[in-house]
Amino acid sequence: MIGWGAWRPDTGGPDSGVAQTADGVLPQSAGQGIGYGPMNSPVTPSGAVSLGDDPRGGITIQRQDGAWQDFFATSDKIRVLDSTYDWDDIETGRSVTSGDDVSFALYGTKLLNADTTDGFKAYDYEAGGTNDAVGGGAPTAVRELCVCNNVVFALDCDGNNRRMESSALGNHANWTSEGANGKTFEDGGALFAMRDLRNGLGLIVQESALRLVQFGTGPDANSLYGITKVAEGLGGVSSRSVAAFNGKAWFVANGGGLYEYAAGGEPTPIGDQKVNNWLAGQVAAADLGTIQTSVDPGRKMTWFRLSASLMLGFHWTTREFVTVSVSTSALVRLATPAVVIDDISDLIDDLDVTIDSLDFQGGAPTFGALGADLKISRFTGTPLAADLRSCLLTAGGSKRFLQATPISDNAASTLSIGVSDSLSKTLTFSTPAQRNEDGNVMLDDRGRYFVFREQHAAGATWTFSNGVDGIVSVPESP
């Protein structure tokens, strides 16, 4: 059997044992190796309305009554998704700083929001009303917000990109007493992001340093927290490229490369010798800050949106990567507002999803996206089209390949073989063919080097694909 192997484009040469392509799939264990299963396509709920402009930040919150709401910013608005999948304006007339997103944070009944042009504001999502400036000595212009251990942290304050300020414990509107504090970092460069890592820990990501905020370790009795440096010379590139979940954070590093940080530990290079060199060929160094990082807890995945049509996924358990070729304008953890029957304008029989679908049920956040049309979607559809290719293999001389058997449970998948007589020549692929009644794919191709390729059509039903077996070949002169 020839297994697909892990997808590691930075590993080169024949017989490497790693897949050349793993697109539209998810990594999964396959005995002693790595196999693949399908990744669901994005589904847009019936009647969904476009956000209207490019997304510039968003947050999903849970109200005190248990209902979930999704808030998004554009360059001039903050909007909330209603039960008909249309958008209601919370605030208009904003002018979000070019190249920035609005930073959101949840604090009690307040939806805190900030950017360096429109200032630091709070909206009461329970009572409604207006989005008002935060007082109590709060910084008036903030690029990044984070709530950690019931304290609000503001980064890049009032034009100083190395300035961090923190509120009083339990009071987002007190920035002058009761433990409120501030610090200007003399090294590490600009402050990009801060993420709550639970249990009184927060990760600060600078341009060339990582720092850990730890409550209960302050330098004196009046300090709520202490700050220690956990990395020197290693930092991030933007806030949007940092994501956290359940005590871990993932980020795009300065100078390129992907990292994971677990609370209290050391930053781990997850892309080294796997995808970092490939990533450098996909995204120019000057554009690394445009990569958006998002978590998908249900699939144990962290996703990096590299462009409008390409996502890179990292699986937490297998520690391996895949790609997904799908059009998005932003990645989100999206909650679905409950929909009542009276709000459905289409005939039920004409809907794209069933009436008991999660697209109609209010529920906790799952991984989703805003599509190219700026409408919300959730990755709950049928499987995406999938493409899997083995490593380049040496045949041990010129051979004619007659037959092979895909090790997958999709009887409708196609298999092809790419062959060449030299490592410097482009592979010539056979016409993709389905398996016969015996489960075999008949071939008639000759070469010294070869690659197998299995393709699954969009919407096909399957659960695993582990490689190719039953290969029949005979020696042959070129």
Residue, then its C-alpha position, 0 to 999 in steps of 0.5 A: m500500500i502507498g499511503w497519501g502521507a501527511w501534506r508537507p510541501d516543504t519536504g522535497g525529493p522522491d519517496s519522501g512519504v508525504a502528500q503533494t496535495a491535500d485539498g478540500v479535506l481534513p487530516q485524520s488518523a489512519g492506522q500508523g499514518i495519516g489519512y483524510g476525510p471530507m471537509n464540509s462546504p459553506v452553506t448560506p441560509s435562505g434569505a441571507v442579506s449581504l453585509g454591504d461592505d468588506p468586514r472590518g472585525g466581528i464578534t459573537i456574543q451570548r446574551q443573558d437570556g442565552a440567545w446568541q448574536d453576531f456583530f460585525a463592523t464595516s468601514d463606517k458601521i457596526r451591524v448586528l445580524d437579526s433572525t431573518y439573516d438581515w443586518d440592523d445598524i448599531e452605529t453608522g458614520r464611523s471611519v475605521t482606520s485604513g488597514d485596521d479592524v474594529s477591535f471588539a470585547l465583551y464585558g458584562t452587558k457591554l459590547l466594547n469596541a474601538d479603533t484609533t479613529d472612532g475611539f473607545k466605545a461601549y454598546d449595551y447589547e441588552a438595553g440597546g441605545t447608542n454606542d457611547a464613548v467610555g469615560g473614567g479616564a479611559p484612553t480615547a483612541v485604542r487599536e486593540l481590546c482584550v478582557c482578561n480576568n474581569v479587567v479590560f486591557a487596551l493596547d496601542c493607546d492614544g497614538n503610542n503603539r507601545r502603550m498598554e492600559s488596564s481598567a479597574l477590576g470589575n469596572h470597564a469605566n474606571w481607568t484611574s484607581e482600584g488597580a487600574n494601571g498602565k505600561t509603556f513597553e520599551d522593547g519588543g516593538a509595536l503592540f499588535a494583539m492580546r488574547d485571554l488564555r483563561n485562568g488569569l493568563g493573557l498573551i501579549v503579541q508584539e512586533s518582536a516579543l511575546r509577553l504573558v500577563q499573569f494575575g496574582t503575581g504583581p510587583d507590589a500589593n497594589s498591582l493586579y497582575g505581573i508581566t513576564k517576557v516569554a519570547e525575545g525576537l519572536g512576535g506577530v504581524s497583526s491582530r487579525s492573524v492571532a486566534a485563541f481558544n481554551g488556553k492556546a493561541w495560534f499566530v503568524a510570526n514576524g518574518g513568516g512562519l506559524y506558531e502555537y502558544a500554550a498557556g505557561g509554556e514556550p511558543t512552538p513552531i508548528g509550520d517548520q519543515k512542513v509549510n513555512n516555505w510554501l507559505a512564503g510563496q503564497v503570501a508576500a512578506a509585506d502582506l503577512g498581516t492580512i492573513q486572518t486566523s480563526v479557530d474551528p473547535g468542532r473539527k479541532m482545526t485552526w484556519f489561516r485565511l491566506s487569500a480570497s480563495l485559499m485557506l490553510g488548516f492546522h489540525w490540533t491532534t495530528r499536528e498536520f496541515v491541509t488546504v481548502s480552496v473556497s471563496t471567503s471574505a472573512l472567517v468567523r465563529l458564527a452563531t445562528p439566530a433562531v428563525v421563526i416560521d413566519d420569517i421564512s419567505d420561501l416555500i419550505d420545499d424550495l429551501d436549500v436546507t431541511i427545516d430542522s437544519l442548524d441554519f434555522q436553529g439558534g445555537a452556539p458558535t460554529f465555524g463559518a465565513l462571510g462569502a465573496d458575496l458578503k453573506i454569512s455561511r456555515f461549513t455544514g454543507t456537503p463535502l467539498a471537492a477533494d484532491l489528494r496526491s501521493c509523493l513522487l515515487t521511484a519505480g525502480g526502472s521503467k515500468r508499465f502500470l496496469q492497475a491500482t486500487p484506491i483505499s477509500d469508501n467513495a466508489a465514485s472517486t476517480l484515480s489517475i497516475g502521473v508518470s515521467d522518465s526524469l525528475s526534471k520533467t513534468l508529469t503526464f497524468s492519465t485520464p481520471a477513471q473510476r474503479n470497476e466492479d472489483g474495486n480496481v482502476m485499470l491503467d496503461d501508463r509507463g514511466r520511471y517516476f510516478v504519482f497517484r492522484e485521487q479526486h472526489a467530486a463536490g457533494a460526494t459521500w465518503t468518510f476516508s481516503n488513505g492511499v492506493d493499494g493493489i498496484v500491478s506493474v511490469p518492467e518495460s523498456p522506455 
